[in-house]
Amino acid sequence: DGVLRNIILLNCDLLIFYELYLAVSSGDFGHVENFLSALTMIFAGAGCKNYTGELLQFIQNLKK
């Protein structure tokens, strides 16, 4: 069923954002850093080239 599949995919994305919200509110930057790659993929899939480019540059600067 296509509707069920879309609901499951939406729940997966919402869980990522909820976990990110919890990590930011608790000040756990290590956990936030782990989510940056997932956010980059979400933005890339949505066609948000500017956000994707900025996040990739930010992740690259963190790894220096």
KOLPA-949290 format. One line per field, with one value per residue (C-alpha): residue in one letter; residue number from 1; x, y negated, z. Coordinates in nm, 4 decimals. Example, Ala and Ser with C-alpha at 12.3 -4.5 7.8 and 13.67 -1.06 7.14 Angstrom:
2
lodo = A, S;
markol = 1, 2;
c1 = 1.2300, 1.3670;
c2 = 0.4500, 0.1060;
c3 = 0.7800, 0.7140;
***
This chain:
64
lodo = D, G, V, L, R, N, I, I, L, L, N, C, D, L, L, I, F, Y, E, L, Y, L, A, V, S, S, G, D, F, G, H, V, E, N, F, L, S, A, L, T, M, I, F, A, G, A, G, C, K, N, Y, T, G, E, L, L, Q, F, I, Q, N, L, K, K;
markol = 1, 2, 3, 4, 5, 6, 7, 8, 9, 10, 11, 12, 13, 14, 15, 16, 17, 18, 19, 20, 21, 22, 23, 24, 25, 26, 27, 28, 29, 30, 31, 32, 33, 34, 35, 36, 37, 38, 39, 40, 41, 42, 43, 44, 45, 46, 47, 48, 49, 50, 51, 52, 53, 54, 55, 56, 57, 58, 59, 60, 61, 62, 63, 64;
c1 = 0.0000, 0.1478, -0.0155, 0.1260, 0.4720, 0.4586, 0.3439, 0.6334, 0.8829, 0.7363, 0.7644, 1.1300, 1.2054, 1.0121, 1.2004, 1.5289, 1.4135, 1.2778, 1.6066, 1.7889, 1.5576, 1.6331, 2.0073, 2.0042, 1.7899, 2.0179, 2.3316, 2.4791, 2.6827, 2.8318, 2.4848, 2.4011, 2.7180, 2.6039, 2.2787, 2.4395, 2.4967, 2.1333, 2.0172, 2.2445, 2.0894, 1.7368, 1.8142, 1.9826, 1.6830, 1.4462, 1.6480, 1.7689, 2.1093, 2.2062, 2.1384, 2.3147, 2.6227, 2.6383, 2.6039, 2.8720, 3.1069, 3.0242, 3.0907, 3.4190, 3.5272, 3.4379, 3.6643, 3.9688;
c2 = 0.0000, -0.3328, -0.5401, -0.3234, -0.3389, -0.7185, -0.7403, -0.5189, -0.7328, -1.0493, -0.9025, -0.8151, -1.1726, -1.3197, -1.0983, -1.2333, -1.5903, -1.5048, -1.3457, -1.6494, -1.8741, -1.6756, -1.6888, -2.0650, -2.1321, -1.9249, -2.0861, -1.7586, -1.8799, -1.5367, -1.4016, -1.7020, -1.6391, -1.2820, -1.4106, -1.6584, -1.3933, -1.2784, -1.6392, -1.6882, -1.3878, -1.5108, -1.8545, -1.7015, -1.4772, -1.7725, -1.9699, -2.2369, -2.2911, -2.5914, -2.4159, -2.1033, -2.2992, -2.4939, -2.1812, -2.0000, -2.2948, -2.3097, -1.9365, -1.9697, -2.2590, -2.0556, -1.7722, -1.9978;
c3 = 0.0000, -0.1074, 0.1646, 0.4428, 0.2841, 0.2698, 0.6327, 0.7422, 0.5474, 0.7000, 1.0494, 0.9875, 0.8811, 1.1732, 1.4183, 1.2837, 1.3428, 1.6884, 1.7930, 1.6572, 1.8610, 2.1769, 2.1117, 2.0552, 2.3624, 2.5816, 2.4352, 2.3088, 2.0110, 1.9466, 1.8819, 1.6629, 1.4621, 1.3972, 1.2482, 1.0107, 0.7450, 0.7654, 0.7336, 0.4348, 0.2608, 0.3388, 0.1957, -0.1101, -0.1732, -0.1428, -0.3991, -0.1554, -0.3138, -0.1011, 0.2310, 0.1062, 0.0000, 0.3249, 0.5369, 0.3373, 0.3829, 0.7554, 0.8015, 0.6125, 0.8363, 1.1475, 1.0364, 0.9928;
***
